[in-house]
Amino acid sequence: MAALPTIWFVAIVLLWAGYLLLEGFDLGVGMHMILLARTPDQRRVMLNSIGPVWDGNEVWLVTAVAGTFAAFPDWYASLLSTLYIPMTITLLGLIFRAVGIEYRGKGASHRWAQFWEFAIGIGSFIIAFGVGVLLTVSTTGLPLDANGDAVGGPFAWLTLPAVVGGFAVVGFALVHAATFLGLKTEGSVRTSARAFVVRFAVVALLPFLAWVVYTQVNHGNLASWALTVIAVVCGIVGWRYAARGREGRAFLGILLYLLAGLAAIFSAVYPVVLPSTLNRAWDLTITNASSAPYTLMIMSFVTAFGLPLILLYQGWSYWVFRKRISESHLPKTHVVMPASRP
């Protein structure tokens, strides 16, 4: 039973990693519909590349937040109550983006499509930034008192590390999405995505590296520093493969950059789940923030049954929709005329 809090700490980290890996390229594709695409057909290709999977990928966000609530209620309460403002904005971004994806094709005018493409791009940016703030604050800390309550007002979370962490997820999502588009598309979108990785990956991935290094300087150990080195090597290798046109290996390199970086961050702060910047004695840890052992045990049984089914279903979805797409695969746009009586 004593190992259950540690097991669930690792599980929560893996759920967030799964969300960033899967939803990360969805969010990046949404932003690239504004940044990278130049024609309506390019935007349609980008949207179709994530069309079959984007809503399924959001399940990982729900699972990660719900798992935190159930396994570590004090962590959830202290973190989310302090981040009311950014998390509310993030929720609005989730709604705005989802509506944009569903509504973009429901109108016939170019202005209609442009508005919802803008909604998708801005919503994706807000989500990525908000999630980055949430995860960064969990590792850099909040001004918590002895009761686990944050002091300092509604913007106590707004620090330089939190902002850097927000841009860390935004930058990763952009690069991750570009490598994904290189694997998933043909034609001009594929060429533009590859060029983006080659030109901008180093700059875009720097905020994430800054978050990793900041955590190591404050909490690091030998293992976490080794993971940091591995993350840097994987990022460089992925970037180099992108320059050579080896898109599969580039995608894998950026993926491993994220996984090694997250492992470095959370292995450095373990067993703390939410540090207090006021007094280290008031840190929330896997021991004082976790649910009862019986609750964790029941959760473990349910997860052992349900998680493999989710993984199998999502794996099947990606396999079914594994083919590349291009502008030539798109049906011609048309206007549906309303029915009228003769």
DRENDO-1510 file (C-alpha; in Angstrom, 1 decimal, always signed):
<recs>
REC; n; res; u; v; w
REC; 1; MET; +0.0; +0.0; +0.0 .
REC; 2; ALA; +2.9; +2.4; +0.7 .
REC; 3; ALA; +3.9; +2.2; -3.0 .
REC; 4; LEU; +0.4; +3.2; -4.3 .
REC; 5; PRO; +1.0; +7.0; -4.0 .
REC; 6; THR; +4.3; +6.7; -6.0 .
REC; 7; ILE; +2.5; +4.5; -8.6 .
REC; 8; TRP; -0.2; +7.1; -9.0 .
REC; 9; PHE; +2.3; +10.0; -9.2 .
REC; 10; VAL; +4.0; +8.2; -12.1 .
REC; 11; ALA; +0.6; +7.4; -13.6 .
REC; 12; ILE; -0.4; +11.1; -13.5 .
REC; 13; VAL; +2.8; +12.1; -15.1 .
REC; 14; LEU; +2.3; +9.5; -17.8 .
REC; 15; LEU; -1.2; +10.7; -18.4 .
REC; 16; TRP; +0.0; +14.3; -18.9 .
REC; 17; ALA; +2.8; +13.0; -21.1 .
REC; 18; GLY; +0.2; +11.1; -23.2 .
REC; 19; TYR; -1.9; +14.3; -23.5 .
REC; 20; LEU; +1.1; +16.4; -24.6 .
REC; 21; LEU; +2.2; +13.8; -27.2 .
REC; 22; LEU; -1.2; +13.2; -28.7 .
REC; 23; GLU; -3.0; +16.5; -28.2 .
REC; 24; GLY; +0.2; +18.3; -28.7 .
REC; 25; PHE; +0.3; +17.9; -32.5 .
REC; 26; ASP; -3.5; +18.7; -32.6 .
REC; 27; LEU; -2.9; +22.0; -30.9 .
REC; 28; GLY; +0.2; +22.7; -33.1 .
REC; 29; VAL; -1.8; +21.9; -36.3 .
REC; 30; GLY; -4.4; +24.3; -35.1 .
REC; 31; MET; -1.8; +27.1; -34.7 .
REC; 32; HIS; -0.2; +26.2; -38.0 .
REC; 33; MET; -3.5; +26.9; -39.7 .
REC; 34; ILE; -2.7; +30.5; -39.0 .
REC; 35; LEU; +1.1; +30.5; -39.0 .
REC; 36; LEU; +2.1; +28.0; -41.7 .
REC; 37; ALA; -0.9; +27.6; -44.1 .
REC; 38; ARG; -1.1; +30.0; -47.1 .
REC; 39; THR; -4.2; +28.7; -49.0 .
REC; 40; PRO; -7.6; +27.4; -48.0 .
REC; 41; ASP; -6.7; +24.0; -49.3 .
REC; 42; GLN; -3.6; +23.8; -47.1 .
REC; 43; ARG; -5.8; +24.6; -44.1 .
REC; 44; ARG; -8.2; +21.9; -45.2 .
REC; 45; VAL; -5.4; +19.4; -45.4 .
REC; 46; MET; -4.2; +20.3; -41.9 .
REC; 47; LEU; -7.6; +20.0; -40.4 .
REC; 48; ASN; -8.2; +16.7; -42.1 .
REC; 49; SER; -4.9; +15.4; -40.8 .
REC; 50; ILE; -6.3; +15.6; -37.2 .
REC; 51; GLY; -10.0; +15.2; -38.0 .
REC; 52; PRO; -10.4; +11.6; -37.1 .
REC; 53; VAL; -8.4; +11.8; -33.8 .
REC; 54; TRP; -8.5; +15.2; -32.2 .
REC; 55; ASP; -11.5; +14.7; -30.0 .
REC; 56; GLY; -10.2; +11.3; -28.8 .
REC; 57; ASN; -6.9; +12.8; -27.9 .
REC; 58; GLU; -8.7; +15.3; -25.5 .
REC; 59; VAL; -9.7; +12.3; -23.4 .
REC; 60; TRP; -6.2; +12.3; -22.0 .
REC; 61; LEU; -6.7; +15.8; -20.6 .
REC; 62; VAL; -9.9; +14.7; -18.9 .
REC; 63; THR; -8.3; +11.6; -17.5 .
REC; 64; ALA; -5.2; +13.4; -16.2 .
REC; 65; VAL; -7.3; +16.0; -14.4 .
REC; 66; ALA; -9.7; +13.5; -13.0 .
REC; 67; GLY; -6.9; +11.2; -12.0 .
REC; 68; THR; -5.3; +14.1; -10.1 .
REC; 69; PHE; -8.6; +14.9; -8.4 .
REC; 70; ALA; -9.1; +11.3; -7.3 .
REC; 71; ALA; -5.6; +10.3; -6.3 .
REC; 72; PHE; -4.2; +13.6; -4.9 .
REC; 73; PRO; -7.2; +15.7; -3.9 .
REC; 74; ASP; -5.1; +18.2; -2.0 .
REC; 75; TRP; -2.8; +18.7; -5.0 .
REC; 76; TYR; -5.8; +19.3; -7.2 .
REC; 77; ALA; -7.5; +21.7; -4.8 .
REC; 78; SER; -4.5; +23.9; -4.1 .
REC; 79; LEU; -3.4; +24.0; -7.7 .
REC; 80; LEU; -6.7; +24.5; -9.5 .
REC; 81; SER; -8.1; +26.9; -6.9 .
REC; 82; THR; -5.1; +29.2; -7.4 .
REC; 83; LEU; -5.3; +28.9; -11.2 .
REC; 84; TYR; -9.0; +29.8; -11.5 .
REC; 85; ILE; -8.3; +32.6; -14.0 .
REC; 86; PRO; -5.9; +30.9; -16.4 .
REC; 87; MET; -7.9; +27.6; -16.3 .
REC; 88; THR; -11.2; +29.4; -17.0 .
REC; 89; ILE; -9.5; +31.0; -20.0 .
REC; 90; THR; -8.1; +27.6; -21.1 .
REC; 91; LEU; -11.6; +26.1; -20.8 .
REC; 92; LEU; -12.9; +28.8; -23.1 .
REC; 93; GLY; -10.1; +28.0; -25.5 .
REC; 94; LEU; -11.1; +24.4; -25.5 .
REC; 95; ILE; -14.7; +25.3; -26.3 .
REC; 96; PHE; -13.8; +27.9; -28.9 .
REC; 97; ARG; -11.4; +25.4; -30.7 .
REC; 98; ALA; -13.9; +22.5; -30.7 .
REC; 99; VAL; -16.7; +24.7; -32.0 .
REC; 100; GLY; -14.3; +26.0; -34.7 .
REC; 101; ILE; -13.4; +22.5; -35.9 .
REC; 102; GLU; -17.1; +21.5; -36.1 .
REC; 103; TYR; -18.4; +24.7; -37.6 .
REC; 104; ARG; -15.8; +25.6; -40.1 .
REC; 105; GLY; -17.3; +23.5; -42.9 .
REC; 106; LYS; -20.9; +24.4; -42.1 .
REC; 107; GLY; -20.9; +27.7; -44.1 .
REC; 108; ALA; -20.3; +28.5; -47.7 .
REC; 109; SER; -18.4; +31.8; -47.5 .
REC; 110; HIS; -14.7; +32.4; -47.3 .
REC; 111; ARG; -15.2; +34.8; -44.5 .
REC; 112; TRP; -17.0; +32.1; -42.5 .
REC; 113; ALA; -14.2; +29.7; -42.9 .
REC; 114; GLN; -11.6; +32.3; -42.0 .
REC; 115; PHE; -13.3; +33.2; -38.8 .
REC; 116; TRP; -13.4; +29.6; -37.6 .
REC; 117; GLU; -9.8; +28.9; -38.7 .
REC; 118; PHE; -8.8; +31.9; -36.6 .
REC; 119; ALA; -10.9; +30.4; -33.7 .
REC; 120; ILE; -9.1; +27.1; -34.0 .
REC; 121; GLY; -5.7; +28.7; -34.1 .
REC; 122; ILE; -6.2; +31.1; -31.2 .
REC; 123; GLY; -8.1; +28.4; -29.2 .
REC; 124; SER; -5.2; +26.0; -29.7 .
REC; 125; PHE; -2.7; +28.6; -28.5 .
REC; 126; ILE; -4.7; +29.4; -25.4 .
REC; 127; ILE; -5.0; +25.7; -24.5 .
REC; 128; ALA; -1.3; +25.0; -25.0 .
REC; 129; PHE; -0.2; +28.0; -23.0 .
REC; 130; GLY; -2.7; +27.2; -20.2 .
REC; 131; VAL; -1.6; +23.6; -19.9 .
REC; 132; GLY; +2.0; +24.7; -19.9 .
REC; 133; VAL; +1.3; +27.2; -17.0 .
REC; 134; LEU; -0.5; +24.4; -15.0 .
REC; 135; LEU; +2.3; +21.9; -15.3 .
REC; 136; THR; +5.1; +24.4; -14.7 .
REC; 137; VAL; +3.5; +25.8; -11.6 .
REC; 138; SER; +3.2; +22.2; -10.3 .
REC; 139; THR; +7.0; +21.9; -10.4 .
REC; 140; THR; +8.2; +25.5; -9.6 .
REC; 141; GLY; +5.7; +26.1; -6.8 .
REC; 142; LEU; +3.1; +28.4; -5.4 .
REC; 143; PRO; +3.0; +30.6; -2.3 .
REC; 144; LEU; +1.2; +28.0; -0.2 .
REC; 145; ASP; +0.6; +28.4; +3.6 .
REC; 146; ALA; +0.5; +25.6; +6.1 .
REC; 147; ASN; -3.1; +24.7; +5.1 .
REC; 148; GLY; -2.2; +24.3; +1.5 .
REC; 149; ASP; -4.0; +27.6; +0.5 .
REC; 150; ALA; -2.3; +30.0; -1.9 .
REC; 151; VAL; -1.7; +33.5; -0.6 .
REC; 152; GLY; -1.0; +36.6; -2.7 .
REC; 153; GLY; -4.2; +37.2; -4.6 .
REC; 154; PRO; -5.6; +35.8; -7.9 .
REC; 155; PHE; -2.4; +36.4; -9.8 .
REC; 156; ALA; -0.1; +34.6; -7.4 .
REC; 157; TRP; +0.6; +32.1; -10.1 .
REC; 158; LEU; +1.9; +34.7; -12.6 .
REC; 159; THR; +5.7; +34.3; -12.4 .
REC; 160; LEU; +8.4; +34.3; -15.0 .
REC; 161; PRO; +8.8; +30.5; -14.8 .
REC; 162; ALA; +5.0; +30.0; -15.3 .
REC; 163; VAL; +5.1; +32.2; -18.5 .
REC; 164; VAL; +8.2; +30.4; -19.8 .
REC; 165; GLY; +6.4; +27.1; -19.1 .
REC; 166; GLY; +3.4; +28.3; -21.1 .
REC; 167; PHE; +5.5; +29.1; -24.1 .
REC; 168; ALA; +7.4; +25.8; -23.6 .
REC; 169; VAL; +4.2; +23.8; -24.4 .
REC; 170; VAL; +3.3; +26.2; -27.2 .
REC; 171; GLY; +6.8; +25.8; -28.8 .
REC; 172; PHE; +6.8; +22.1; -28.4 .
REC; 173; ALA; +3.3; +21.8; -29.9 .
REC; 174; LEU; +4.4; +23.8; -33.0 .
REC; 175; VAL; +7.4; +21.6; -33.6 .
REC; 176; HIS; +5.7; +18.4; -32.8 .
REC; 177; ALA; +2.8; +19.3; -35.2 .
REC; 178; ALA; +5.3; +20.1; -38.0 .
REC; 179; THR; +6.9; +16.7; -37.7 .
REC; 180; PHE; +3.5; +15.1; -37.6 .
REC; 181; LEU; +2.4; +17.0; -40.7 .
REC; 182; GLY; +5.6; +15.8; -42.4 .
REC; 183; LEU; +4.5; +12.2; -41.7 .
REC; 184; LYS; +0.8; +12.7; -42.4 .
REC; 185; THR; +0.6; +14.9; -45.5 .
REC; 186; GLU; +1.9; +15.2; -49.1 .
REC; 187; GLY; +2.6; +18.2; -51.3 .
REC; 188; SER; +3.0; +21.8; -50.1 .
REC; 189; VAL; +2.0; +21.2; -46.5 .
REC; 190; ARG; +4.6; +18.5; -46.1 .
REC; 191; THR; +7.3; +20.8; -47.6 .
REC; 192; SER; +6.3; +23.8; -45.4 .
REC; 193; ALA; +6.2; +21.6; -42.3 .
REC; 194; ARG; +9.7; +20.3; -42.9 .
REC; 195; ALA; +11.0; +23.8; -43.5 .
REC; 196; PHE; +9.5; +25.0; -40.3 .
REC; 197; VAL; +11.2; +22.3; -38.2 .
REC; 198; VAL; +14.6; +23.0; -39.9 .
REC; 199; ARG; +14.3; +26.8; -39.4 .
REC; 200; PHE; +12.6; +27.2; -36.1 .
REC; 201; ALA; +12.8; +24.0; -34.0 .
REC; 202; VAL; +15.8; +25.1; -32.0 .
REC; 203; VAL; +14.2; +28.4; -31.0 .
REC; 204; ALA; +10.7; +26.9; -30.4 .
REC; 205; LEU; +12.1; +24.2; -28.1 .
REC; 206; LEU; +14.2; +26.4; -26.0 .
REC; 207; PRO; +11.5; +27.4; -23.5 .
REC; 208; PHE; +10.9; +23.7; -22.7 .
REC; 209; LEU; +14.6; +23.2; -22.2 .
REC; 210; ALA; +14.6; +26.3; -19.9 .
REC; 211; TRP; +11.9; +24.8; -17.8 .
REC; 212; VAL; +13.8; +21.5; -17.5 .
REC; 213; VAL; +17.1; +23.3; -16.6 .
REC; 214; TYR; +15.4; +25.6; -14.1 .
REC; 215; THR; +13.9; +22.5; -12.3 .
REC; 216; GLN; +17.3; +20.8; -12.3 .
REC; 217; VAL; +19.0; +23.8; -10.8 .
REC; 218; ASN; +16.5; +23.9; -7.9 .
REC; 219; HIS; +15.7; +20.3; -7.3 .
REC; 220; GLY; +17.9; +18.2; -9.6 .
REC; 221; ASN; +19.7; +14.9; -8.8 .
REC; 222; LEU; +22.1; +12.8; -10.8 .
REC; 223; ALA; +19.4; +10.8; -12.5 .
REC; 224; SER; +17.4; +13.9; -13.5 .
REC; 225; TRP; +20.4; +15.6; -14.9 .
REC; 226; ALA; +21.2; +12.5; -16.9 .
REC; 227; LEU; +17.7; +12.6; -18.3 .
REC; 228; THR; +18.2; +16.3; -19.2 .
REC; 229; VAL; +21.2; +15.4; -21.3 .
REC; 230; ILE; +19.3; +12.6; -23.0 .
REC; 231; ALA; +16.5; +15.1; -23.8 .
REC; 232; VAL; +18.9; +17.6; -25.4 .
REC; 233; VAL; +20.5; +14.8; -27.5 .
REC; 234; CYS; +17.1; +13.6; -28.6 .
REC; 235; GLY; +16.0; +17.1; -29.6 .
REC; 236; ILE; +19.2; +17.7; -31.6 .
REC; 237; VAL; +19.0; +14.3; -33.3 .
REC; 238; GLY; +15.3; +14.9; -34.2 .
REC; 239; TRP; +16.2; +18.3; -35.7 .
REC; 240; ARG; +19.1; +16.9; -37.7 .
REC; 241; TYR; +16.9; +14.1; -39.1 .
REC; 242; ALA; +14.3; +16.7; -40.1 .
REC; 243; ALA; +17.0; +18.6; -42.1 .
REC; 244; ARG; +17.8; +15.3; -43.9 .
REC; 245; GLY; +14.1; +14.7; -44.7 .
REC; 246; ARG; +13.9; +11.6; -42.4 .
REC; 247; GLU; +10.5; +12.6; -41.1 .
REC; 248; GLY; +9.7; +9.4; -39.1 .
REC; 249; ARG; +13.0; +9.7; -37.1 .
REC; 250; ALA; +12.5; +13.4; -36.7 .
REC; 251; PHE; +9.1; +12.8; -35.2 .
REC; 252; LEU; +10.5; +10.2; -32.9 .
REC; 253; GLY; +13.4; +12.4; -31.8 .
REC; 254; ILE; +11.0; +15.3; -30.8 .
REC; 255; LEU; +8.8; +12.8; -29.1 .
REC; 256; LEU; +11.7; +11.5; -27.0 .
REC; 257; TYR; +12.8; +15.0; -26.3 .
REC; 258; LEU; +9.5; +15.6; -24.5 .
REC; 259; LEU; +9.4; +12.3; -22.7 .
REC; 260; ALA; +13.0; +12.6; -21.4 .
REC; 261; GLY; +12.4; +16.2; -20.4 .
REC; 262; LEU; +9.2; +15.5; -18.5 .
REC; 263; ALA; +11.0; +12.5; -16.8 .
REC; 264; ALA; +13.8; +14.9; -15.8 .
REC; 265; ILE; +11.4; +17.5; -14.4 .
REC; 266; PHE; +9.2; +15.2; -12.3 .
REC; 267; SER; +12.0; +12.9; -11.1 .
REC; 268; ALA; +13.7; +16.0; -9.8 .
REC; 269; VAL; +10.8; +17.2; -7.8 .
REC; 270; TYR; +9.6; +13.8; -6.6 .
REC; 271; PRO; +8.1; +13.2; -4.0 .
REC; 272; VAL; +6.8; +16.8; -4.0 .
REC; 273; VAL; +3.7; +17.3; -6.1 .
REC; 274; LEU; +3.4; +21.1; -5.4 .
REC; 275; PRO; +6.2; +23.0; -3.8 .
REC; 276; SER; +5.5; +25.9; -1.4 .
REC; 277; THR; +7.6; +29.0; -2.2 .
REC; 278; LEU; +7.0; +30.3; +1.3 .
REC; 279; ASN; +8.3; +27.4; +3.4 .
REC; 280; ARG; +9.6; +24.0; +2.2 .
REC; 281; ALA; +7.9; +22.4; +5.2 .
REC; 282; TRP; +4.5; +23.3; +3.6 .
REC; 283; ASP; +5.2; +21.4; +0.4 .
REC; 284; LEU; +2.5; +19.1; -0.8 .
REC; 285; THR; +4.0; +15.6; -1.3 .
REC; 286; ILE; +2.7; +12.2; -2.5 .
REC; 287; THR; +2.2; +11.4; +1.1 .
REC; 288; ASN; +0.3; +14.3; +2.6 .
REC; 289; ALA; -1.7; +15.1; -0.6 .
REC; 290; SER; -2.9; +11.6; -1.6 .
REC; 291; SER; -6.2; +9.8; -1.1 .
REC; 292; ALA; -6.6; +6.9; +1.3 .
REC; 293; PRO; -4.9; +3.6; +0.3 .
REC; 294; TYR; -8.3; +1.9; -0.3 .
REC; 295; THR; -9.2; +4.6; -2.8 .
REC; 296; LEU; -5.9; +4.3; -4.6 .
REC; 297; MET; -6.3; +0.5; -4.7 .
REC; 298; ILE; -9.8; +0.7; -6.2 .
REC; 299; MET; -8.6; +3.2; -8.8 .
REC; 300; SER; -5.7; +0.9; -9.7 .
REC; 301; PHE; -8.0; -2.0; -10.4 .
REC; 302; VAL; -10.3; +0.2; -12.6 .
REC; 303; THR; -7.4; +1.7; -14.4 .
REC; 304; ALA; -5.8; -1.7; -15.1 .
REC; 305; PHE; -9.0; -2.7; -16.8 .
REC; 306; GLY; -10.0; +0.5; -18.6 .
REC; 307; LEU; -6.6; +1.9; -19.8 .
REC; 308; PRO; -5.7; -1.0; -22.1 .
REC; 309; LEU; -9.1; -0.7; -23.8 .
REC; 310; ILE; -8.5; +3.0; -24.4 .
REC; 311; LEU; -5.0; +2.4; -25.8 .
REC; 312; LEU; -6.2; -0.4; -28.1 .
REC; 313; TYR; -9.1; +1.7; -29.4 .
REC; 314; GLN; -6.8; +4.8; -30.1 .
REC; 315; GLY; -4.2; +2.6; -31.6 .
REC; 316; TRP; -6.7; +1.1; -34.0 .
REC; 317; SER; -8.0; +4.6; -34.9 .
REC; 318; TYR; -4.5; +5.8; -35.8 .
REC; 319; TRP; -3.9; +2.6; -37.8 .
REC; 320; VAL; -7.1; +3.0; -39.8 .
REC; 321; PHE; -6.4; +6.6; -40.7 .
REC; 322; ARG; -2.6; +6.2; -41.2 .
REC; 323; LYS; -2.5; +7.2; -44.9 .
REC; 324; ARG; -1.0; +10.5; -46.1 .
REC; 325; ILE; -3.4; +13.1; -47.4 .
REC; 326; SER; -2.8; +16.1; -49.8 .
REC; 327; GLU; -4.8; +18.7; -51.7 .
REC; 328; SER; -5.6; +16.2; -54.4 .
REC; 329; HIS; -7.6; +14.1; -51.9 .
REC; 330; LEU; -9.9; +16.9; -51.0 .
REC; 331; PRO; -13.4; +17.1; -52.5 .
REC; 332; LYS; -14.3; +20.3; -54.3 .
REC; 333; THR; -16.0; +22.8; -52.2 .
REC; 334; HIS; -19.6; +23.3; -53.0 .
REC; 335; VAL; -22.6; +25.3; -51.9 .
REC; 336; VAL; -25.7; +23.4; -50.8 .
REC; 337; MET; -28.8; +25.2; -52.1 .
REC; 338; PRO; -31.9; +25.2; -49.8 .
REC; 339; ALA; -34.8; +23.1; -51.0 .
REC; 340; SER; -37.6; +25.0; -52.6 .
REC; 341; ARG; -41.0; +24.1; -53.9 .
REC; 342; PRO; -41.7; +24.5; -57.6 .
</recs>
